[in-house]
């Protein structure tokens, strides 16, 4: 075999064949294995990568073309007590593969150790000699190159994020051909693009698109991993999301179509752990290439698990960092994505003595001329640590303080009989200066719901979680939901309760969309999507007709045939987004000062009591307060007055004095149907009555 160019890892096509190169620093020998179908059978041909440059084994094979299936076998010591789990009997995926094909069979042969069952039970210190090739997915040679990308490049201050599951977003859309629903092609379909554009969002944040697997324990319970947070190959689009045999081109086209509509694409990336699980998990790629380098260890064969998934990728290692950087570049420059949300980002920031958010990987990304221009979002916690507010520019962070504060204000008081006052919610509404004071309000990704947890509908429908479908005896999922069922657990025909639930959903949406910071909506909250009380809806049954709107309760997918109530909430969401775009974009780039302007005798942000007077220190610290008004300067001639009644009683609010506005015009009410809303006019000193748990928005005009 001829040598290849060791600078380029993975399979790289040339005019007459392909270069193969893999990093395997501790290996004794490496074989690349080509798979071809002959007379209906898949035959394997092995070639030793006989050339080595330091840790990189490489070689050139003539005649290899696009679509060639391959894998690696790696020879080295089997010494679990030292952390080594080399096993050439196990076919390994290329960490640099950009396409993965084939199903994983849940059989004992997929484990590097001597497993007795499909779940891997057995003696994990004894090497297994059975061949895994017939039972594992294969890498595929691809030829896609970097391309010119016309990006929307939406400024952060104008960004409105919509978190969505690719399959769930389009699986039930009747405007899309049935064979294409739930695929990359459906993502770029005009029906999808038009819906997102008309909603008013500027960026779609997609749950993982990388190749992923269902965990063996979940599969053996008859369930499948729906969300995708179980990475098999970091840089290969998930094959099952493709309508064609070319998932890369299909996804590229979808991204182009979204870009043409002015919508950015952000990917949820999961570099913190892999689908190989704990020490007793399957050997599919990284474990067999270099277990000690890829995974953090406590000692020997004991893995350091801060992800809750059995392993933690060791981003301290130079090659692991390089692999992550190369993966990010591929998604950005080949697929064309505009940003990344890093799942459990602190797991990647862990060094020997805790979390270092300015460590090597994060410094490399922030200094990279391509990646630093992408939108970078951190989930600033893992199961063992928390670092919100610590990530440096240009990172943004999910703000769970915001989530908890908004839920507490609107749902905590009636549910638990106590209040935390209005000081905390005022901080969240105005951009969380107490957390992001060095970096500005656009550092805060504000959310009330996300994929993980209750939907907006379920927040006001259930007081406790109902995760029985996952078959874990309802032990999974958090108990700290800060939700309220409004008096009845689950759906009801009670008209007053249903009106209250809808009013609360509208008030929560108004709070989110009109806050300073970057709002993130969760797919279907604009249509009152329900997960039937599950706050951990990560799995679905293995079998069933997913095309049916009622499949598995229907909550896993967006409802494209909404009823009148759901359409009302959708129109409300559109109206609130339009209000934000019209009045708040230019004033939300920096923190409000709250200081008096000597020219206008007004403040850029002012807070009011129900009697129209400005809040004072005494009222800020009264814990039984659950009403609040805020006035935000939108321009010299206009301001937004947002009024919140978080109490269980109707309340009367007095409009602020004349210096704040000559007259007021209502532009939103959580109490009205969108189609029936009629604007009202008011003068300084007039009053408006808010029903319990409702919000109003007024435009203050000045002559």
C-alpha positions in Angstrom: 0.0 0.0 0.0 1.2 3.5 -0.9 1.4 6.2 1.7 -1.3 8.8 2.1 -1.2 12.4 3.2 -1.3 12.2 7.1 -2.5 15.8 7.4 -6.0 14.8 6.3 -7.8 12.4 8.5 -10.6 10.1 7.5 -11.2 9.0 3.9 -10.2 11.6 1.3 -10.9 11.0 -2.4 -8.3 11.7 -5.1 -8.5 11.3 -8.8 -7.7 7.7 -8.8 -8.7 6.4 -5.3 -8.7 7.5 -1.7 -6.4 8.3 1.1 -7.2 6.8 4.5 -5.8 8.1 7.7 -6.6 7.6 11.4 -5.2 8.9 14.6 -4.5 5.9 16.9 -1.5 6.9 19.0 -1.3 3.8 21.2 -2.2 1.2 18.6 0.2 -1.5 17.3 -1.4 -1.8 13.9 -4.4 -0.6 11.9 -6.4 -2.2 9.1 -8.8 -0.4 6.8 -11.7 -2.7 5.9 -13.7 -2.2 2.6 -17.1 -3.7 2.3 -18.7 -4.6 -1.0 -21.8 -6.5 -1.9 -21.2 -9.6 -4.0 -24.1 -12.0 -4.9 -26.2 -10.4 -2.2 -23.6 -10.9 0.5 -21.5 -8.2 2.1 -17.8 -9.2 1.7 -14.9 -7.6 3.7 -11.4 -6.9 2.3 -8.8 -5.8 4.8 -5.7 -3.7 4.0 -3.0 -2.9 6.6 -2.3 0.8 6.9 1.4 0.2 6.9 2.6 3.8 6.9 2.8 5.7 10.2 3.6 9.3 11.0 3.7 9.5 14.8 0.2 8.7 16.0 -1.3 8.6 12.5 -1.7 5.5 10.4 -2.3 6.1 6.8 -2.4 4.5 3.3 -3.7 5.0 -0.3 -6.0 2.6 -2.0 -6.6 3.0 -5.8 -10.0 2.5 -7.2 -12.0 3.7 -4.2 -14.9 5.9 -5.1 -17.8 7.8 -3.5 -20.1 5.5 -1.6 -17.5 2.9 -0.6 -18.3 1.4 2.8 -15.5 0.9 5.2 -14.4 0.6 8.8 -11.2 0.1 10.8 -9.8 -2.7 12.9 -7.2 -1.7 15.4 -4.6 -3.9 17.2 -3.2 -3.1 20.6 -3.2 -4.3 24.2 -6.2 -5.6 26.0 -5.6 -4.4 29.5 -8.8 -3.0 31.0 -7.2 -2.5 34.4 -5.0 0.1 32.7 -7.8 1.5 30.5 -6.8 -0.2 27.3 -9.6 -1.9 25.3 -8.1 -2.6 21.9 -10.0 -5.5 20.1 -9.4 -6.1 16.4 -12.4 -8.4 16.3 -14.6 -5.2 16.6 -15.1 -3.1 13.5 -14.8 0.6 14.3 -16.4 3.7 12.7 -14.1 6.4 11.4 -14.3 9.4 13.8 -14.0 11.6 10.7 -16.8 9.8 8.7 -19.3 12.2 7.1 -21.8 9.5 6.3 -22.8 6.4 8.3 -25.0 3.7 6.9 -26.6 0.6 8.4 -28.4 -0.4 11.6 -26.9 -1.4 14.9 -27.9 -4.9 15.9 -28.4 -5.2 19.7 -26.5 -8.5 20.1 -23.6 -9.6 22.4 -21.1 -9.4 19.5 -21.1 -5.5 19.5 -19.3 -5.5 22.9 -15.5 -5.6 23.2 -15.7 -7.7 26.3 -17.3 -11.1 26.6 -20.9 -10.2 26.8 -23.6 -12.7 27.4 -26.6 -10.6 26.6 -27.7 -7.8 24.3 -27.4 -5.3 27.1 -23.7 -6.2 27.6 -23.9 -8.1 30.8 -20.9 -10.4 31.2 -17.3 -10.3 32.2 -16.0 -6.9 31.2 -12.4 -7.8 31.8 -12.3 -10.7 29.2 -11.8 -9.9 25.6 -14.5 -11.1 23.2 -13.3 -12.8 19.9 -16.5 -12.7 18.0 -16.6 -10.5 14.9 -18.9 -7.4 15.2 -18.8 -6.4 11.5 -22.2 -7.9 10.5 -23.9 -6.1 13.4 -22.6 -2.5 13.3 -23.0 0.6 11.1 -20.3 1.3 8.5 -18.5 4.5 7.5 -19.1 5.7 3.9 -16.6 7.6 1.6 -18.0 11.0 0.6 -16.8 13.7 -1.8 -18.5 16.9 -0.5 -16.3 20.0 -0.4 -16.5 23.4 1.2 -18.9 25.7 -0.7 -19.8 29.4 -0.8 -22.6 30.1 1.7 -24.8 33.1 1.7 -25.6 33.6 5.4 -28.3 35.8 6.9 -25.8 36.9 9.6 -28.6 38.2 11.8 -27.2 40.4 14.7 -27.7 38.9 18.1 -30.0 41.7 19.2 -32.4 40.8 16.4 -32.3 37.1 16.9 -35.3 35.0 17.9 -34.6 31.3 18.2 -37.0 28.4 17.6 -35.8 25.1 19.1 -37.2 22.2 17.1 -36.8 18.5 16.5 -36.2 17.8 12.7 -38.5 14.8 12.4 -41.1 16.2 14.8 -41.3 19.5 13.0 -42.5 18.1 9.7 -43.7 14.5 10.3 -47.4 15.4 10.2 -47.4 18.2 7.6 -49.9 17.2 4.9 -48.4 19.7 2.4 -45.2 17.7 2.3 -45.1 14.4 0.3 -45.5 11.5 2.8 -42.2 9.9 1.9 -40.4 13.1 2.6 -42.0 14.1 6.0 -39.6 14.1 8.9 -36.5 14.4 6.7 -33.9 17.0 5.7 -35.8 17.5 2.5 -38.9 18.4 4.5 -36.9 20.9 6.6 -36.2 22.8 3.4 -39.7 22.4 1.9 -41.6 25.6 1.2 -44.3 24.7 3.7 -41.7 24.5 6.5 -39.8 27.5 5.5 -42.9 29.6 5.1 -44.3 28.6 8.5 -41.0 29.6 10.3 -40.8 32.8 8.4 -44.4 33.8 9.0 -44.0 33.0 12.7 -41.3 35.6 12.8 -38.3 33.6 14.1 -34.9 34.4 12.7 -33.0 31.1 13.7 -34.0 27.5 14.0 -32.1 25.5 16.6 -32.2 21.8 15.7 -31.9 19.0 18.2 -28.9 16.8 17.2 -28.5 15.9 13.5 -25.3 13.9 13.9 -25.5 10.2 13.6 -26.8 8.8 16.9 -28.0 5.5 18.4 -30.6 4.3 20.9 -29.0 3.1 24.1 -29.1 -0.7 24.5 -31.1 -0.6 27.8 -33.7 1.7 26.1 -33.9 -0.5 23.0 -34.5 -3.6 25.1 -37.4 -1.9 26.8 -39.0 -1.5 23.3 -38.2 2.2 23.1 -36.1 4.4 20.7 -34.0 7.5 21.4 -36.1 10.3 19.8 -34.1 13.4 20.7 -30.7 12.2 19.5 -28.4 13.1 22.4 -26.4 9.9 22.0 -23.7 10.5 19.4 -22.2 7.8 17.3 -20.4 9.9 14.7 -19.9 13.6 15.4 -19.7 14.8 11.8 -22.2 12.6 9.9 -25.8 13.6 9.4 -28.2 11.0 10.8 -29.1 8.6 8.1 -32.7 8.0 9.1 -33.5 11.7 8.6 -32.7 11.5 4.9 -35.2 11.0 2.2 -32.5 10.1 -0.3 -29.2 8.1 -0.2 -27.3 11.4 -0.1 -28.1 13.0 3.3 -25.3 15.6 3.0 -26.6 17.2 -0.2 -30.2 17.0 1.1 -29.2 18.8 4.3 -27.2 21.4 2.4 -30.2 22.2 0.2 -32.4 22.6 3.3 -30.0 25.0 4.8 -29.8 27.0 1.6 -33.6 27.3 1.4 -33.7 28.5 5.0 -31.0 31.0 4.4 -32.9 32.4 1.4 -35.8 33.1 3.7 -33.5 34.9 6.2 -33.5 32.1 8.7 -30.3 30.9 10.4 -29.6 27.3 11.3 -28.1 26.5 14.7 -27.2 22.9 15.6 -27.4 21.3 19.0 -24.0 19.5 19.2 -23.2 16.7 21.7 -19.4 16.4 22.0 -19.5 15.7 25.7 -20.1 12.0 25.5 -20.7 9.2 23.0 -23.0 6.2 22.4 -20.4 3.8 23.7 -21.6 4.4 27.3 -19.7 3.2 30.3 -16.9 0.7 30.6 -19.4 -2.1 29.9 -20.9 -0.5 26.8 -20.4 -1.5 23.1 -17.2 -1.0 21.2 -18.2 1.0 18.1 -15.4 3.6 17.5 -13.6 5.7 20.1 -13.3 2.9 22.8 -11.5 0.7 20.3 -9.3 3.4 18.8 -7.8 4.8 22.1 -10.1 4.4 25.2 -7.6 6.3 27.4 -7.4 9.3 25.2 -11.0 9.8 24.2 -12.6 9.4 27.6 -12.0 11.0 30.9 -11.0 8.5 33.6 -10.8 8.5 37.3 -8.2 5.7 37.2 -7.7 2.5 35.2 -11.0 1.4 33.7 -13.1 3.7 35.9 -14.6 6.4 33.7 -15.2 10.0 34.9 -18.9 10.4 34.1 -20.2 14.0 34.5 -22.8 13.6 31.7 -24.9 10.9 33.2 -24.4 8.9 30.0 -21.6 6.6 31.2 -18.6 8.5 29.7 -17.3 12.0 29.2 -15.2 13.0 26.2 -11.8 14.3 27.3 -11.5 17.7 25.6 -8.3 18.4 27.4 -6.5 16.1 25.0 -4.9 17.9 21.9 -6.2 15.4 19.4 -9.7 15.3 20.9 -9.8 19.1 20.7 -8.6 18.9 17.1 -11.4 16.4 16.2 -14.1 18.7 17.7 -12.7 21.7 15.9 -12.6 19.9 12.6 -16.1 18.7 13.2 -17.4 22.2 13.8 -15.6 23.5 10.7 -17.2 20.7 8.6 -20.7 21.6 9.8 -20.1 25.3 9.3 -18.3 25.2 6.0 -19.7 22.2 4.2 -23.2 22.0 5.5 -23.5 25.8 6.1 -24.8 26.0 9.6 -24.7 29.3 11.3 -24.1 28.4 14.9 -23.9 25.7 17.6 -25.5 25.1 21.0 -23.1 23.0 23.0 -25.0 20.4 25.1 -23.5 20.1 28.7 -20.8 22.6 27.7 -19.2 22.5 31.1 -18.3 18.8 30.6 -16.0 20.0 27.8 -14.6 22.7 30.0 -13.6 20.4 32.8 -9.9 20.3 33.7 -8.1 18.6 36.5 -9.5 20.8 39.2 -13.0 21.9 38.1 -14.5 23.9 35.3 -12.4 26.2 33.2 -14.6 28.0 30.7 -11.6 29.8 29.3 -9.7 26.5 28.8 -8.0 25.2 25.6 -11.1 24.1 23.6 -13.1 27.3 24.3 -10.1 29.5 23.7 -9.5 27.8 20.4 -13.1 28.2 19.3 -13.2 31.9 20.4 -10.0 32.5 18.5 -10.8 30.6 15.3 -11.5 33.0 12.4 -14.4 30.9 11.1 -16.0 29.6 14.3 -15.8 32.9 16.3 -18.2 34.4 13.7 -20.8 31.7 14.2 -23.4 31.9 16.9 -22.0 30.0 20.0 -24.4 29.0 22.8 -23.4 27.1 25.9 -25.6 25.0 28.1 -23.6 26.1 31.2 -24.0 23.0 33.4 -23.6 19.2 33.6 -24.8 16.8 36.2 -21.8 17.7 38.5 -21.2 21.4 38.0 -22.7 24.8 37.1 -21.0 27.8 35.4 -23.7 30.2 34.2 -22.2 33.6 33.5 -18.7 32.3 33.3 -18.3 31.8 29.6 -16.3 34.4 27.7 -17.3 36.5 24.7 -18.5 35.6 22.1 -20.4 32.8 23.9 -24.1 33.1 24.9 -25.6 30.9 27.5 -28.9 29.2 28.3 -30.3 31.1 31.3 -32.1 28.7 33.7 -32.4 31.6 36.3 -34.7 33.2 33.7 -36.8 30.0 33.3 -37.2 29.5 37.0 -38.0 33.1 37.8 -40.7 33.4 35.1 -42.3 30.1 36.1 -42.3 31.1 39.7 -43.9 34.5 39.1 -46.7 33.1 36.9 -47.2 29.6 38.3 -45.5 29.4 41.7 -47.7 31.6 43.7 -51.0 29.9 43.2 -49.4 26.4 43.1 -47.5 26.8 46.4 -49.1 29.7 48.3 -46.0 31.9 48.5 -44.2 34.5 46.4 -40.6 35.6 45.9 -41.7 39.1 45.1 -41.0 41.0 41.9 -37.3 41.9 42.3 -36.1 38.7 40.6 -38.4 38.7 37.7 -37.5 42.4 37.1 -33.9 41.4 36.8 -34.7 38.6 34.3 -37.1 40.8 32.2 -34.4 43.5 31.9 -31.6 41.2 30.7 -30.1 39.5 33.8 -27.5 42.2 34.5 -26.6 40.4 37.8 -25.3 37.5 35.7 -24.1 38.9 32.5 -22.9 42.4 33.6 -19.6 42.3 31.7 -21.2 41.0 28.5 -24.5 42.6 27.9 -28.1 41.3 27.7 -27.7 39.4 24.4 -25.5 37.0 26.3 -28.7 35.6 27.9 -30.7 33.0 26.0 -34.0 33.4 27.6 -36.4 30.4 27.7 -39.3 29.2 29.7 -39.4 25.7 28.1 -37.0 23.6 26.1 -37.0 20.1 24.7 -36.0 18.9 28.2 -39.0 19.5 30.5 -42.6 20.3 30.2 -44.1 22.0 27.1 -45.8 25.4 27.7 -49.2 23.7 27.6 -48.1 21.1 30.1 -46.7 23.8 32.5 -50.2 25.0 33.1 -51.9 21.5 32.9 -49.8 19.3 35.2 -48.4 19.8 38.6 -46.4 16.6 38.6 -44.4 14.8 35.9 -45.9 11.8 34.1 -43.0 9.9 32.5 -44.4 6.4 32.7 -44.1 5.9 29.0 -40.3 5.7 29.3 -40.7 2.6 31.5 -38.5 3.8 34.2 -41.3 3.9 36.9 -41.5 7.7 36.5 -38.1 8.0 38.3 -36.6 10.0 35.3 -37.0 13.7 34.8 -36.8 16.5 37.3 -39.2 17.1 40.2 -38.5 20.8 40.2 -40.9 21.9 37.5 -42.5 25.0 39.1 -45.7 24.1 37.2 -49.4 24.5 38.1 -52.3 22.5 36.8 -54.8 25.3 37.5 -56.9 23.0 39.7 -57.2 19.8 37.7 -54.4 17.5 36.8 -54.4 16.9 33.0 -56.9 17.9 30.3 -60.4 19.0 31.4 -63.7 20.2 29.9 -64.0 22.9 32.5 -64.3 26.1 30.5 -63.0 28.4 33.2 -59.9 26.3 33.8 -59.2 26.1 30.0 -59.6 29.9 29.7 -57.1 30.3 32.6 -54.6 27.9 31.0 -54.7 29.8 27.7 -54.4 33.1 29.4 -51.3 31.9 31.3 -49.7 30.6 28.1 -50.2 33.9 26.5 -48.8 35.8 29.5 -45.8 33.5 29.6 -45.2 34.1 25.9 -45.5 37.8 26.3 -43.0 37.8 29.2 -40.5 35.7 27.1 -40.8 37.6 23.8 -40.7 41.1 25.3 -37.8 40.5 27.7 -34.4 41.9 27.2 -32.1 39.1 26.0 -32.5 36.5 23.3 -35.9 34.7 23.3 -36.0 31.0 22.5 -39.3 29.4 21.7 -39.8 25.6 21.8 -41.4 23.8 18.9 -45.1 23.7 19.3 -45.5 26.0 22.3 -47.1 28.4 19.8 -49.7 25.7 19.2 -50.2 24.5 22.8 -48.4 21.2 22.1 -48.7 18.6 24.8 -46.5 15.7 25.9 -49.3 14.4 28.1 -47.4 15.5 31.2 -44.0 14.0 30.3 -41.1 16.3 31.2 -38.5 13.8 29.7 -40.1 12.9 26.3 -36.8 11.6 24.9 -38.0 8.2 23.8 -40.7 6.8 21.5 -41.9 3.2 21.0 -39.8 1.2 18.5 -42.9 0.1 16.5 -45.9 2.2 15.4 -47.3 4.4 12.7 -45.5 7.7 13.3 -47.4 9.3 10.4 -50.6 9.2 12.4 -51.4 12.6 14.1 -52.5 10.6 17.2 -49.4 8.3 17.4 -48.1 8.0 20.9 -50.4 10.9 22.0 -49.3 13.1 19.1 -47.1 15.3 21.3 -43.8 14.3 19.7 -44.6 16.2 16.5 -46.0 19.6 15.5 -49.7 19.7 14.8 -50.3 21.1 11.3 -54.1 21.0 11.7 -54.7 23.2 14.7 -58.1 23.9 16.2 -59.5 27.4 16.9 -57.8 27.6 20.3 -54.4 26.6 18.9 -54.7 29.0 16.0 -55.5 31.8 18.5 -52.3 31.0 20.4 -50.3 30.9 17.1 -51.6 34.3 16.0 -50.8 35.7 19.5 -47.2 34.5 19.2 -46.8 36.1 15.8 -48.2 39.4 17.2 -45.8 39.4 20.1 -42.8 38.7 17.9 -44.0 41.6 15.6 -44.2 43.9 18.7 -40.6 42.9 19.7 -39.3 43.5 16.2 -41.0 46.9 16.0 -40.1 48.4 19.4 -37.4 46.5 21.3 -34.6 45.5 18.9 -32.7 48.7 18.9 -33.0 49.3 22.7 -32.1 45.8 23.8 -28.5 45.8 22.6 -27.1 47.1 25.9 -28.3 47.0 29.5 -30.8 49.7 30.5 -29.3 52.2 32.9 -32.5 53.1 34.8 -31.0 56.6 35.2 -33.0 59.8 34.8 -32.4 61.7 31.5 -32.1 65.3 32.4 -33.4 66.4 29.0 -36.6 64.3 29.0 -36.9 63.7 32.7 -37.5 60.1 32.0 -35.6 56.8 32.3 -34.9 54.2 29.6 -36.5 51.6 31.9 -39.0 52.4 34.7 -41.0 50.2 37.0 -44.4 51.1 38.4 -46.8 50.1 41.1 -50.5 49.5 40.5 -51.3 53.2 41.4 -49.1 54.5 38.7 -46.2 55.6 41.0 -42.7 54.4 40.4 -41.5 51.4 42.4 -39.4 52.2 45.5 -37.1 50.1 47.6 -39.9 49.2 50.0 -42.0 47.7 47.3 -39.1 45.8 45.7 -38.5 43.9 48.9 -42.1 43.0 49.7 -42.3 39.2 49.0 -46.1 39.2 48.7 -46.0 41.4 45.6 -47.0 39.7 42.3 -48.0 42.6 40.1 -45.6 44.7 38.0 -45.5 47.2 35.3 -42.5 48.2 33.2 -42.1 51.0 30.7 -39.3 50.6 28.1 -38.2 53.6 26.0 -38.5 52.5 22.4 -37.7 56.0 20.9 -38.0 59.7 21.7 -41.7 59.5 20.8 -42.8 56.0 21.9 -42.4 53.5 24.7 -43.9 50.1 25.6 -45.8 49.8 28.8 -46.0 46.1 29.8 -48.3 45.2 32.7 -48.3 41.8 34.5 -50.9 40.6 37.0 -49.5 37.4 38.4 -52.1 37.2 41.2 -55.2 35.1 41.5 -57.4 38.2 41.7 -58.3 40.9 39.2 -56.3 44.1 39.7 -56.6 47.7 38.6 -53.6 49.5 37.2 -53.2 53.2 36.8 -51.4 54.6 33.8 -48.2 56.6 34.6 -48.1 60.4 34.6 -48.0 62.6 31.5 -44.2 62.8 31.3 -44.1 59.1 30.4 -46.7 59.4 27.6 -49.4 61.8 26.4 -51.7 58.9 25.6 -51.7 55.1 25.5 -53.0 52.6 23.0 -53.4 48.9 23.8 -51.6 46.5 21.4 -51.9 43.2 23.2 -54.0 41.5 25.9 -53.6 37.9 27.1 -57.3 38.1 28.0 -58.6 38.4 24.4 -58.8 36.1 21.4 -56.3 37.4 18.8 -59.0 37.8 16.1 -61.3 39.6 18.5 -58.8 42.0 20.0 -59.9 45.6 19.8 -57.3 48.4 20.6 -58.3 50.8 23.4 -57.0 54.3 24.2 -56.1 55.6 27.6 -54.8 58.8 29.1 -52.3 59.4 32.0 -54.1 58.7 35.2 -56.7 56.4 33.6 -57.0 52.8 34.8 -57.2 49.4 33.2 -58.3 46.2 34.9 -56.4 42.9 34.4 -57.9 39.6 35.0 -56.0 37.1 37.2 -52.8 35.7 35.6 -52.8 38.0 32.6 -50.6 40.5 30.8 -51.3 43.6 28.7 -49.1 45.7 26.4 -49.7 49.3 25.7 -47.9 51.7 23.3 -47.1 55.0 25.0 -47.1 57.9 22.5 -45.8 61.4 22.9 -46.5 64.5 20.9 
